């Protein structure tokens, strides 16, 4: 890892450090690329620090500097540490979870700030993969602390932490405490998703870290559609300002006038691969031959980080599928984002999973859409307590998508009938406000320019505002701040 050599002795522009990691999907990287570009347009010096460029390299970060870290994924289904291109896999999720808990409780208290490093007590039954995690965490901590002291950012923005991803506590809690000790004027802002399901026993610590280490929370969403407390009730204990910036999106391309027979069916699991994607693609390919659209082109887009052997399997399944006339099933990796959006706009039907960016694209397009939510939990009793399921169902209630469960999609006869029904229908477009990254950047710019750390906010600037978000970015002011405290129901 190389530390950026930034001469900030005569800093004339505000600076922002964006911290982002993703276990599998590319959605988090896309969101950060949008915010980085919006901050650059406001003349910020922007650095993005991440170990996830393996799924985020194709996004436009507005010429922000990228500080690449060793990759460390806590994904229970793909636990992996990647050090200089050499992968080390963990034995199983329970071992990983227990070890991270151990590091959180024991290792976090042993911070050597002078050496920018972490020291860890030894874990029982020491194994190689545990030492690899410690080495990676220590190297990343050194890199981040050195970068912070070189840049001396006016604002640090942590994406999806502390409310969203508690597994990052082992790294970000000591890092943010270091920032608090060393850089008293640096703002720390968390950029959170609007829907967060957390294990009940972790909500208290997420709220505690927010109150202790964060100056303000920015939610990428609209409280009139979904408020964060709907899925995480404990957030009523947050004493920091909560600001709903709107959705991080952009207006859809125009839909051209085309004969129906020229319109394709587009199938996409999103920007990052997860093992269950195989079931998603398998179900769709099995059903396509029995649909009214079996004489059309089906474009199957697979995430770029899909393992080669699985990509080959999906491609063989497609090649073995016989359609009528000019119909065919093409399998390719995800194309450039704007090109993909245009293809969706021109298509007969979109079949998608239910991630933040995928469903947002589905909601704002005229193309009829089927969403098959990806599941993070196999427990059927937790089906409705999963982010993709909740988001898809909320959009279905608004008439913007049609939801099919993974189990129902696996039934080719049933799924083909749903495809016929939805694909031959029309749908309305949402009126979502899509300027979220621009509004968030204006809010950050306002806080930085006025030195508005939380403790300096006046009472008049901290109040509950339940009115819809503004449409005109230029009208942004401190009145969009939402504050939750002990007196708020």
C-alpha positions in Angstrom: 0.0 0.0 0.0 1.3 3.4 -1.0 0.4 6.5 1.0 -0.6 9.5 -1.1 2.0 12.3 -0.9 -0.2 15.2 -0.3 1.3 18.6 0.5 -1.4 20.3 2.5 0.7 22.9 4.3 -1.0 25.6 2.3 -4.5 24.1 1.9 -6.7 26.4 -0.1 -9.6 24.0 -0.7 -11.6 21.9 1.7 -10.7 18.2 1.8 -12.8 15.1 2.3 -11.8 11.5 3.0 -14.4 8.9 2.0 -14.1 5.4 3.6 -15.9 2.6 1.9 -15.8 -1.2 1.9 -18.2 -3.8 0.4 -18.4 -7.5 1.0 -19.8 -8.4 -2.4 -22.1 -5.9 -4.2 -20.8 -2.9 -6.1 -23.7 -0.6 -4.9 -21.7 0.9 -2.0 -18.9 1.8 -4.4 -21.4 3.4 -6.8 -22.8 5.6 -4.0 -19.4 6.7 -2.9 -18.4 7.5 -6.5 -21.5 9.7 -6.9 -20.7 11.6 -3.7 -17.0 11.9 -4.6 -18.0 13.5 -7.9 -20.4 15.8 -6.3 -17.8 17.0 -3.7 -15.2 17.5 -6.5 -17.7 19.8 -8.3 -17.7 21.9 -5.1 -13.9 22.2 -5.3 -13.2 19.7 -2.5 -9.9 17.7 -2.5 -11.3 14.2 -2.3 -9.6 10.9 -1.4 -11.5 7.6 -1.4 -9.8 4.9 0.7 -11.0 1.3 0.1 -10.0 -2.3 -0.4 -13.0 -2.9 -2.7 -11.8 -1.6 -6.1 -12.2 -5.2 -7.4 -15.9 -4.3 -7.8 -15.7 -0.5 -8.0 -13.1 0.2 -10.6 -15.6 0.9 -13.4 -17.3 3.8 -11.6 -16.5 7.5 -12.2 -15.1 9.1 -9.0 -14.8 12.5 -10.5 -11.0 12.4 -10.6 -10.8 11.8 -6.8 -7.6 10.2 -5.5 -8.0 6.5 -4.8 -6.1 5.0 -1.9 -6.2 1.3 -2.3 -6.0 -0.8 0.9 -5.5 -4.5 1.4 -8.9 -6.2 0.9 -10.6 -7.6 3.9 -14.1 -9.0 3.6 -16.3 -10.0 6.5 -19.0 -11.5 4.3 -20.2 -14.7 6.0 -20.6 -16.4 2.7 -17.3 -15.2 1.2 -15.0 -14.5 4.1 -11.7 -13.6 2.5 -8.6 -11.6 3.1 -6.6 -10.5 0.0 -3.0 -9.4 0.7 -1.0 -8.3 -2.4 -3.1 -10.5 -4.6 -2.8 -13.6 -2.4 -6.1 -14.9 -1.0 -6.5 -16.4 2.5 -9.9 -17.9 3.2 -11.4 -18.3 6.7 -12.6 -21.8 7.8 -16.2 -20.9 8.6 -18.4 -18.0 9.5 -18.8 -18.9 13.2 -15.0 -19.0 13.7 -14.7 -15.6 11.9 -17.5 -14.1 13.9 -16.1 -15.2 17.2 -12.6 -14.0 16.3 -13.8 -10.6 15.3 -15.7 -10.3 18.6 -12.5 -11.2 20.4 -10.5 -8.6 18.5 -13.3 -6.0 19.1 -13.2 -6.7 22.9 -9.5 -7.3 23.4 -7.6 -5.8 20.5 -9.4 -2.5 20.3 -8.2 -1.4 23.7 -4.6 -1.9 22.8 -4.0 1.0 20.3 -0.5 2.4 20.0 -1.4 5.8 18.5 2.3 6.9 18.2 3.1 3.9 16.0 -0.2 4.0 14.1 -0.7 0.3 14.8 -2.8 -2.2 16.6 -1.6 -4.8 19.1 -3.7 -7.9 19.7 -3.8 -10.4 22.5 -3.5 -14.0 21.3 -6.6 -16.0 20.6 -7.0 -19.6 21.8 -6.1 -22.2 19.2 -4.0 -19.8 17.1 -4.2 -20.5 13.4 -2.6 -18.9 10.3 -5.8 -17.2 9.1 -6.1 -15.3 12.4 -2.6 -13.9 12.1 -3.4 -12.8 8.5 -6.4 -10.9 9.7 -4.3 -9.2 12.4 -1.6 -8.3 9.9 -4.2 -6.9 7.4 -5.9 -4.9 10.1 -2.6 -3.5 11.3 -1.4 -2.6 7.8 -4.7 -0.9 7.0 -4.7 1.0 10.3 -1.2 2.3 9.6 -2.1 3.3 6.0 -5.3 5.1 7.1 -3.8 6.9 10.0 -0.8 8.1 7.9 -3.2 9.2 5.2 -5.3 11.1 7.7 -2.3 12.9 9.2 -1.0 13.8 5.8 -4.4 15.0 4.4 -5.8 16.5 7.6 -9.2 16.3 6.1 -11.9 18.8 6.9 -14.4 15.9 6.9 -14.3 12.1 7.0 -17.3 10.3 5.6 -17.8 6.7 6.6 -20.1 4.8 4.2 -22.5 2.4 5.9 -20.9 2.7 9.4 -21.6 2.7 12.3 -25.3 2.1 11.9 -25.0 -0.2 8.8 -22.0 -2.5 9.3 -21.0 -3.4 12.8 -18.3 -5.8 11.6 -16.2 -2.8 10.7 -16.1 -1.8 14.4 -12.9 -3.6 14.9 -11.2 -1.3 12.4 -13.2 2.0 12.4 -13.8 2.4 16.2 -10.0 2.8 16.9 -9.5 4.8 13.8 -12.3 7.3 14.6 -11.0 7.6 18.2 -7.6 8.4 16.8 -9.1 11.1 14.7 -10.9 12.6 17.7 -7.6 12.6 19.6 -5.5 14.1 16.8 -7.8 16.3 14.7 -10.2 18.2 16.9 -11.8 20.2 14.0 -12.3 17.4 11.6 -16.0 16.5 11.0 -17.0 12.9 11.0 -20.1 12.1 9.0 -21.7 8.7 8.4 -23.5 8.0 5.1 -26.2 5.5 5.8 -28.7 3.5 3.8 -32.4 4.1 4.5 -33.1 0.4 5.3 -30.9 -1.3 7.9 -31.8 -4.5 9.6 -29.5 -5.3 12.5 -29.4 -8.0 15.1 -31.2 -6.6 18.1 -28.2 -7.2 20.4 -26.0 -4.9 18.2 -28.4 -1.9 17.9 -27.3 -0.4 21.2 -23.6 -0.3 20.3 -24.4 1.1 16.8 -26.3 4.0 18.4 -23.6 4.5 21.0 -20.8 4.7 18.5 -22.9 7.1 16.4 -23.4 9.4 19.4 -19.8 9.2 20.5 -17.9 9.4 17.2 -20.2 10.9 14.6 -21.1 14.6 14.1 -24.0 14.0 11.7 -25.8 11.2 9.9 -26.7 11.5 6.2 -29.3 9.0 5.0 -29.5 8.3 1.3 -33.2 8.1 1.0 -36.4 10.0 1.5 -38.2 9.7 4.9 -41.6 9.9 3.2 -40.7 6.6 1.4 -38.8 4.8 4.2 -37.5 6.2 7.4 -34.5 4.5 9.0 -36.3 3.9 12.3 -38.8 1.6 10.5 -36.3 -1.1 10.3 -34.0 -0.1 13.2 -36.3 1.2 15.9 -33.3 1.8 18.3 -32.3 4.8 16.2 -34.7 6.9 18.3 -31.8 7.1 20.7 -29.5 8.9 18.3 -28.7 12.4 19.5 -26.8 13.5 16.4 -28.6 15.3 13.5 -30.1 12.9 10.9 -30.3 14.4 7.4 -32.3 12.8 4.6 -30.6 13.8 1.4 -32.8 11.9 -1.1 -31.9 9.0 -3.4 -28.5 8.8 -5.0 -29.6 8.4 -8.6 -30.1 10.2 -11.9 -32.9 10.8 -14.4 -33.5 7.7 -16.6 -32.7 7.8 -20.3 -35.6 8.5 -22.7 -37.4 5.4 -24.0 -37.4 5.4 -27.8 -40.3 4.5 -30.0 -39.6 0.9 -31.1 -41.6 -2.0 -32.5 -42.3 -4.4 -29.6 -40.4 -7.2 -31.4 -37.2 -5.2 -31.1 -37.4 -4.8 -27.4 -35.2 -7.2 -25.4 -35.6 -8.7 -22.0 -32.8 -7.6 -19.6 -31.7 -9.7 -16.7 -29.2 -8.5 -14.1 -28.3 -9.5 -10.5 -26.5 -6.2 -9.9 -22.9 -5.0 -9.8 -21.4 -7.6 -7.4 -21.5 -11.4 -7.3 -22.9 -13.4 -4.5 -23.2 -17.2 -4.5 -27.0 -17.2 -4.7 -26.9 -15.4 -8.0 -26.6 -18.8 -9.7 -30.1 -19.6 -8.5 -31.4 -16.2 -9.8 -29.9 -16.8 -13.3 -30.8 -20.4 -13.4 -34.5 -19.7 -12.6 -34.8 -17.0 -15.3 -33.1 -19.0 -18.0 -35.3 -22.0 -17.3 -38.5 -19.9 -17.6 -37.7 -17.8 -20.6 -38.4 -20.5 -23.2 -42.0 -20.8 -21.9 -42.8 -17.1 -22.1 -44.5 -14.9 -24.7 -41.0 -13.4 -25.2 -39.3 -16.6 -26.4 -38.8 -15.0 -29.8 -36.8 -12.1 -28.3 -33.3 -11.5 -27.3 -32.6 -12.0 -23.6 -29.6 -10.1 -22.3 -28.1 -11.7 -19.2 -25.7 -9.4 -17.4 -23.4 -11.1 -14.9 -21.3 -9.1 -12.3 -17.6 -8.7 -13.3 -16.3 -10.4 -10.2 -18.3 -13.6 -10.9 -16.0 -16.6 -10.6 -15.0 -17.9 -14.0 -16.4 -21.4 -13.5 -19.8 -20.0 -12.5 -19.8 -17.6 -15.4 -19.1 -20.6 -17.7 -22.0 -22.6 -16.1 -24.5 -19.7 -16.7 -23.3 -19.3 -20.3 -23.7 -23.1 -21.0 -27.2 -23.0 -19.6 -28.0 -20.1 -21.9 -26.5 -21.9 -24.9 -28.6 -25.0 -24.2 -31.8 -23.0 -24.2 -33.7 -23.1 -27.5 -35.9 -20.1 -28.3 -38.2 -19.4 -31.3 -37.4 -17.5 -34.5 -34.7 -14.9 -33.7 -34.9 -15.4 -30.0 -31.6 -16.1 -28.2 -30.1 -15.9 -24.7 -26.8 -13.9 -24.5 -24.6 -13.9 -21.4 -22.1 -11.2 -20.8 -20.5 -9.3 -18.0 -22.0 -6.0 -16.9 -21.5 -3.3 -19.5 -20.7 0.4 -18.9 -23.3 1.9 -16.6 -24.8 4.5 -18.9 -25.0 1.9 -21.7 -26.8 -0.5 -19.3 -29.3 2.1 -18.2 -30.1 2.9 -21.9 -30.6 -0.8 -22.6 -33.0 -1.1 -19.6 -34.9 1.9 -20.9 -35.4 0.4 -24.3 -36.3 -3.1 -23.0 -39.6 -5.0 -22.8 -38.9 -6.2 -19.3 -36.3 -6.0 -16.6 -35.7 -8.9 -14.2 -33.5 -7.8 -11.4 -32.4 -8.5 -7.8 -33.4 -6.0 -5.1 -30.4 -4.0 -4.2 -30.5 -0.2 -3.6 -29.2 0.9 -7.0 -31.0 -1.9 -9.0 -34.4 -1.1 -7.5 -33.9 2.6 -7.9 -33.2 2.1 -11.6 -36.3 0.0 -11.8 -38.5 2.5 -10.0 -37.6 5.4 -12.3 -37.8 3.7 -15.6 -40.9 3.1 -17.8 -39.8 -0.5 -18.3 -42.0 -3.1 -16.4 -39.8 -4.8 -13.7 -39.8 -8.0 -11.8 -37.6 -8.0 -8.7 -36.4 -11.3 -7.1 -34.8 -10.2 -3.8 -31.5 -11.7 -2.8 -31.6 -13.2 0.7 -29.0 -12.7 3.4 -30.7 -15.1 5.7 -31.9 -18.6 4.9 -34.3 -18.6 7.9 -37.8 -18.3 6.4 -39.0 -16.6 9.6 -36.7 -13.7 8.8 -37.8 -13.3 5.2 -39.5 -9.9 5.7 -36.6 -8.7 7.9 -34.1 -8.4 5.0 -33.1 -5.2 3.2 -33.8 -6.4 -0.4 -37.2 -7.9 0.5 -38.3 -4.9 2.5 -37.2 -2.5 -0.3 -38.8 -4.5 -3.1 -42.1 -4.9 -1.2 -42.2 -1.1 -0.4 -41.8 -0.3 -4.1 -44.4 -3.0 -5.0 -46.9 -1.2 -2.7 -46.3 1.9 -4.7 -47.0 0.1 -8.0 -43.4 0.4 -9.3 -42.2 -3.2 -9.4 -43.6 -6.8 -9.2 -42.0 -9.0 -6.5 -41.3 -12.7 -6.9 -39.7 -14.8 -4.2 -36.6 -16.9 -5.1 -38.7 -20.0 -4.3 -41.5 -19.0 -6.7 -39.0 -18.0 -9.4 -37.6 -21.6 -9.2 -41.0 -22.8 -10.4 -40.6 -22.3 -14.2 -44.2 -22.8 -15.0 -45.3 -20.2 -12.4 -42.5 -17.8 -13.2 -43.1 -17.8 -16.9 -46.7 -16.8 -16.3 -45.6 -13.9 -14.1 -43.1 -12.8 -16.8 -46.0 -12.8 -19.4 -48.2 -10.8 -17.1 -45.7 -8.2 -16.1 -43.9 -8.0 -19.5 -47.2 -7.3 -21.3 -48.2 -4.5 -18.9 -47.3 -0.9 -18.5 -46.1 0.8 -15.4 -45.8 4.3 -14.1 -42.5 6.0 -13.2 -41.8 7.1 -9.7 -41.4 10.8 -8.8 -38.4 10.1 -6.5 -36.0 12.9 -5.9 -32.8 11.7 -7.4 -30.4 14.5 -6.6 -29.3 12.9 -3.3 -25.5 13.0 -3.9 -25.7 16.7 -4.9 -27.9 17.6 -1.8 -25.6 15.6 0.5 -22.6 17.4 -0.9 -24.2 20.8 -0.3 -25.0 19.8 3.2 -21.4 18.7 3.8 -20.1 21.8 2.2 -22.3 23.9 4.5 -21.1 22.1 7.6 -17.5 22.4 6.6 -17.7 26.1 5.7 -19.4 27.1 8.9 -17.5 24.8 11.2 -20.7 23.2 12.3 -19.6 20.3 14.5 -22.5 18.9 16.4 -21.6 20.5 19.7 -21.6 23.9 18.0 -25.1 23.6 16.3 -27.6 26.0 17.8 -30.9 24.8 19.1 -32.7 26.6 16.2 -30.7 24.4 13.8 -31.7 21.1 15.4 -35.3 20.3 14.9 -37.6 17.7 13.4 -38.6 18.4 9.8 -41.0 15.8 8.3 -41.7 17.8 5.1 -40.7 16.3 1.7 -37.2 17.0 0.6 -36.5 20.0 -1.6 -36.3 19.8 -5.4 -34.0 22.7 -5.9 -30.5 22.0 -4.7 -29.8 25.7 -4.4 -32.4 26.0 -1.6 -30.4 23.8 0.8 -30.0 25.2 4.3 -29.7 23.9 7.8 -33.5 23.5 8.0 -33.2 20.0 6.4 -31.6 18.7 9.5 -33.6 16.0 11.3 -32.7 15.4 15.0 -33.8 12.4 17.0 -33.4 12.6 20.8 -34.8 11.0 23.9 -37.9 13.2 23.7 -38.8 12.1 20.2 -41.3 9.2 19.8 
